[in-house]
Amino acid sequence: MAKTILIVDDDPDIVDLLKLYLNAEGYITLEAFDGKTAFNLLKNQAIDLAIVDIMMPIIDGYQLLQMIRQQYKIPVILLSAKSQDYDKITGLKLGADDYISKPFSPLELTARIQAQLRRYYEFNEPLLAQQPSQLKLGDLLLSHYECVLYIKDKPIPLSAREYELLKLLMSEPGRVFTKKQIFERAWNEFYIADDNAIMVQISRLREKIEECPRKPVYIKTIRGLGYRFAKKDELIP
């Protein structure tokens, strides 16, 4: 079944260019030129992935990303003329799954879209069939059917990357996962170099699940090695 991509950019030339390449790849495309229109489309259409420009009128890309993450789990790729590390980290902290700077190669963007959709829709299917429907540790309950985290029955929105990372850590409490293992097992990507992506995702998760993110109870940093999730006996009051 053809996937539907939402393109959100106030530059008609960029929108037309992306539509041309994505339609050629067999994707259905919807377009919006501001964040408000884009969010209305999300509420009324079945959308599989969104490409969101940061600098837009009415509602900018960062605001739109926050609105999406409050209700939807779809992959979001930020598109921006800003290329500073601060802007990329801000986007990732707000819930983006990927970030690409302008000017960009349409072929590279298409490849990144394919990777995000493959990770989100295909790679999880055989794993979900073999594992229990949920993981529960302490006050956290991660539902695999819904792809939603609950803390004391309160739903907590997660991005696709956050969900995959938390699922990996919670699946083997006490086991230390290296950055390479997280890239390859949680995100199905080759680990080339440390670009702080994992640190950003860990920080975002701690903000959502820890009472005091600076003194984490659930996600532990193991210096020089990686990260691990607390064992059950460590979570007993």
C-alpha positions as a Python dict, from the first residue, in 0.01 Angstrom:
ca = {
    (1, 'M'): (0, 0, 0),
    (2, 'A'): (139, 342, -99),
    (3, 'K'): (255, 556, 191),
    (4, 'T'): (138, 916, 228),
    (5, 'I'): (396, 1189, 287),
    (6, 'L'): (303, 1534, 417),
    (7, 'I'): (530, 1811, 285),
    (8, 'V'): (522, 2130, 491),
    (9, 'D'): (720, 2424, 350),
    (10, 'D'): (635, 2784, 262),
    (11, 'D'): (850, 2767, -54),
    (12, 'P'): (632, 2641, -344),
    (13, 'D'): (941, 2550, -549),
    (14, 'I'): (1068, 2314, -280),
    (15, 'V'): (724, 2161, -238),
    (16, 'D'): (694, 2102, -613),
    (17, 'L'): (1044, 1951, -627),
    (18, 'L'): (973, 1710, -343),
    (19, 'K'): (637, 1613, -491),
    (20, 'L'): (808, 1533, -821),
    (21, 'Y'): (1064, 1300, -664),
    (22, 'L'): (831, 1138, -411),
    (23, 'N'): (552, 1076, -662),
    (24, 'A'): (811, 913, -890),
    (25, 'E'): (896, 677, -602),
    (26, 'G'): (529, 580, -566),
    (27, 'Y'): (444, 792, -261),
    (28, 'I'): (120, 986, -221),
    (29, 'T'): (195, 1347, -127),
    (30, 'L'): (-2, 1615, 54),
    (31, 'E'): (127, 1968, 91),
    (32, 'A'): (86, 2261, 326),
    (33, 'F'): (256, 2600, 328),
    (34, 'D'): (217, 2676, 698),
    (35, 'G'): (199, 2481, 1022),
    (36, 'K'): (-169, 2544, 1091),
    (37, 'T'): (-281, 2398, 758),
    (38, 'A'): (-44, 2107, 806),
    (39, 'F'): (-188, 2017, 1146),
    (40, 'N'): (-543, 2029, 1009),
    (41, 'L'): (-435, 1783, 739),
    (42, 'L'): (-290, 1553, 1004),
    (43, 'K'): (-620, 1551, 1189),
    (44, 'N'): (-817, 1460, 879),
    (45, 'Q'): (-584, 1242, 671),
    (46, 'A'): (-393, 917, 728),
    (47, 'I'): (-31, 1033, 702),
    (48, 'D'): (273, 806, 734),
    (49, 'L'): (556, 1061, 753),
    (50, 'A'): (594, 1440, 762),
    (51, 'I'): (868, 1659, 615),
    (52, 'V'): (858, 1987, 806),
    (53, 'D'): (1042, 2311, 732),
    (54, 'I'): (1139, 2512, 1041),
    (55, 'M'): (1093, 2870, 916),
    (56, 'M'): (723, 2907, 831),
    (57, 'P'): (445, 3161, 894),
    (58, 'I'): (160, 3130, 1149),
    (59, 'I'): (299, 2815, 1318),
    (60, 'D'): (669, 2742, 1264),
    (61, 'G'): (825, 2400, 1229),
    (62, 'Y'): (932, 2366, 1591),
    (63, 'Q'): (582, 2451, 1714),
    (64, 'L'): (426, 2213, 1464),
    (65, 'L'): (664, 1936, 1572),
    (66, 'Q'): (558, 1980, 1935),
    (67, 'M'): (192, 1966, 1835),
    (68, 'I'): (250, 1648, 1633),
    (69, 'R'): (434, 1477, 1917),
    (70, 'Q'): (144, 1540, 2155),
    (71, 'Q'): (-87, 1323, 1944),
    (72, 'Y'): (101, 1129, 1675),
    (73, 'K'): (392, 882, 1651),
    (74, 'I'): (467, 921, 1281),
    (75, 'P'): (829, 988, 1176),
    (76, 'V'): (908, 1356, 1126),
    (77, 'I'): (1203, 1486, 922),
    (78, 'L'): (1294, 1850, 980),
    (79, 'L'): (1407, 2051, 679),
    (80, 'S'): (1585, 2381, 733),
    (81, 'A'): (1835, 2635, 602),
    (82, 'K'): (1974, 2637, 956),
    (83, 'S'): (2271, 2402, 982),
    (84, 'Q'): (2415, 2479, 1325),
    (85, 'D'): (2444, 2193, 1575),
    (86, 'Y'): (2221, 2387, 1818),
    (87, 'D'): (1935, 2391, 1567),
    (88, 'K'): (1971, 2019, 1496),
    (89, 'I'): (1983, 1931, 1867),
    (90, 'T'): (1679, 2152, 1933),
    (91, 'G'): (1484, 1970, 1663),
    (92, 'L'): (1583, 1627, 1794),
    (93, 'K'): (1496, 1724, 2151),
    (94, 'L'): (1151, 1834, 2039),
    (95, 'G'): (1086, 1496, 1879),
    (96, 'A'): (1225, 1499, 1524),
    (97, 'D'): (1344, 1164, 1390),
    (98, 'D'): (1586, 1315, 1139),
    (99, 'Y'): (1717, 1655, 1027),
    (100, 'I'): (1845, 1762, 686),
    (101, 'S'): (1987, 2103, 594),
    (102, 'K'): (1914, 2311, 286),
    (103, 'P'): (2033, 2299, 15),
    (104, 'F'): (1976, 1925, 3),
    (105, 'S'): (1984, 1640, -244),
    (106, 'P'): (1632, 1515, -322),
    (107, 'L'): (1781, 1166, -364),
    (108, 'E'): (1934, 1180, -16),
    (109, 'L'): (1607, 1301, 135),
    (110, 'T'): (1420, 1022, -46),
    (111, 'A'): (1665, 766, 96),
    (112, 'R'): (1615, 905, 448),
    (113, 'I'): (1238, 885, 406),
    (114, 'Q'): (1265, 523, 299),
    (115, 'A'): (1486, 446, 599),
    (116, 'Q'): (1242, 609, 844),
    (117, 'L'): (940, 430, 698),
    (118, 'R'): (1123, 97, 689),
    (119, 'R'): (1225, 135, 1052),
    (120, 'Y'): (881, 246, 1166),
    (121, 'Y'): (661, 4, 974),
    (122, 'E'): (863, -299, 868),
    (123, 'F'): (1151, -373, 1103),
    (124, 'N'): (925, -389, 1408),
    (125, 'E'): (678, -649, 1277),
    (126, 'P'): (875, -973, 1336),
    (127, 'L'): (1001, -847, 1672),
    (128, 'L'): (653, -756, 1792),
    (129, 'A'): (527, -1100, 1695),
    (130, 'Q'): (786, -1266, 1921),
    (131, 'Q'): (766, -1046, 2227),
    (132, 'P'): (502, -986, 2493),
    (133, 'S'): (245, -717, 2429),
    (134, 'Q'): (397, -491, 2694),
    (135, 'L'): (697, -432, 2918),
    (136, 'K'): (650, -318, 3278),
    (137, 'L'): (925, -201, 3511),
    (138, 'G'): (861, 14, 3815),
    (139, 'D'): (592, 269, 3731),
    (140, 'L'): (661, 239, 3357),
    (141, 'L'): (450, 32, 3120),
    (142, 'L'): (548, 25, 2753),
    (143, 'S'): (268, -103, 2528),
    (144, 'H'): (394, -258, 2204),
    (145, 'Y'): (47, -276, 2051),
    (146, 'E'): (-10, 97, 2095),
    (147, 'C'): (356, 208, 2087),
    (148, 'V'): (273, 419, 2392),
    (149, 'L'): (442, 459, 2729),
    (150, 'Y'): (230, 481, 3043),
    (151, 'I'): (351, 616, 3376),
    (152, 'K'): (101, 530, 3649),
    (153, 'D'): (-166, 490, 3377),
    (154, 'K'): (-87, 834, 3227),
    (155, 'P'): (5, 813, 2855),
    (156, 'I'): (337, 973, 2766),
    (157, 'P'): (395, 1066, 2398),
    (158, 'L'): (712, 923, 2244),
    (159, 'S'): (876, 980, 1908),
    (160, 'A'): (959, 675, 1696),
    (161, 'R'): (1324, 691, 1803),
    (162, 'E'): (1238, 732, 2171),
    (163, 'Y'): (1003, 434, 2157),
    (164, 'E'): (1260, 208, 1990),
    (165, 'L'): (1534, 314, 2231),
    (166, 'L'): (1319, 264, 2540),
    (167, 'K'): (1196, -73, 2412),
    (168, 'L'): (1554, -194, 2366),
    (169, 'L'): (1668, -81, 2712),
    (170, 'M'): (1360, -215, 2893),
    (171, 'S'): (1376, -550, 2714),
    (172, 'E'): (1695, -645, 2902),
    (173, 'P'): (1713, -464, 3238),
    (174, 'G'): (2066, -440, 3371),
    (175, 'R'): (2235, -504, 3037),
    (176, 'V'): (2471, -234, 2915),
    (177, 'F'): (2412, -132, 2554),
    (178, 'T'): (2692, 43, 2368),
    (179, 'K'): (2621, 330, 2129),
    (180, 'K'): (2695, 98, 1837),
    (181, 'Q'): (2441, -157, 1964),
    (182, 'I'): (2178, 115, 2012),
    (183, 'F'): (2225, 245, 1659),
    (184, 'E'): (2213, -102, 1505),
    (185, 'R'): (1954, -275, 1725),
    (186, 'A'): (1714, 8, 1813),
    (187, 'W'): (1735, 225, 1502),
    (188, 'N'): (1862, -21, 1238),
    (189, 'E'): (2137, 216, 1132),
    (190, 'F'): (2509, 166, 1083),
    (191, 'Y'): (2715, 330, 1355),
    (192, 'I'): (2978, 551, 1192),
    (193, 'A'): (3066, 818, 1446),
    (194, 'D'): (2938, 968, 1770),
    (195, 'D'): (2725, 1268, 1666),
    (196, 'N'): (2550, 1308, 2005),
    (197, 'A'): (2225, 1166, 1863),
    (198, 'I'): (2202, 899, 2133),
    (199, 'M'): (2283, 1142, 2412),
    (200, 'V'): (2005, 1372, 2291),
    (201, 'Q'): (1751, 1088, 2281),
    (202, 'I'): (1856, 966, 2628),
    (203, 'S'): (1819, 1319, 2762),
    (204, 'R'): (1470, 1349, 2612),
    (205, 'L'): (1362, 1017, 2759),
    (206, 'R'): (1490, 1111, 3103),
    (207, 'E'): (1292, 1434, 3090),
    (208, 'K'): (980, 1227, 3031),
    (209, 'I'): (1027, 932, 3269),
    (210, 'E'): (1251, 1049, 3553),
    (211, 'E'): (1131, 1252, 3852),
    (212, 'C'): (1477, 1410, 3860),
    (213, 'P'): (1646, 1377, 3518),
    (214, 'R'): (1984, 1481, 3663),
    (215, 'K'): (1966, 1190, 3907),
    (216, 'P'): (1815, 917, 3687),
    (217, 'V'): (1663, 608, 3843),
    (218, 'Y'): (1562, 422, 3528),
    (219, 'I'): (1823, 494, 3260),
    (220, 'K'): (2179, 470, 3389),
    (221, 'T'): (2491, 601, 3216),
    (222, 'I'): (2785, 362, 3231),
    (223, 'R'): (3090, 576, 3166),
    (224, 'G'): (3299, 471, 2871),
    (225, 'L'): (3055, 194, 2777),
    (226, 'G'): (2698, 308, 2715),
    (227, 'Y'): (2361, 291, 2889),
    (228, 'R'): (2151, 39, 3078),
    (229, 'F'): (1802, 21, 3226),
    (230, 'A'): (1760, -37, 3599),
    (231, 'K'): (1693, -394, 3716),
    (232, 'K'): (1370, -476, 3899),
    (233, 'D'): (1535, -501, 4238),
    (234, 'E'): (1682, -153, 4193),
    (235, 'L'): (1331, -10, 4148),
    (236, 'I'): (1186, -155, 4468),
    (237, 'P'): (1123, 136, 4710),
}
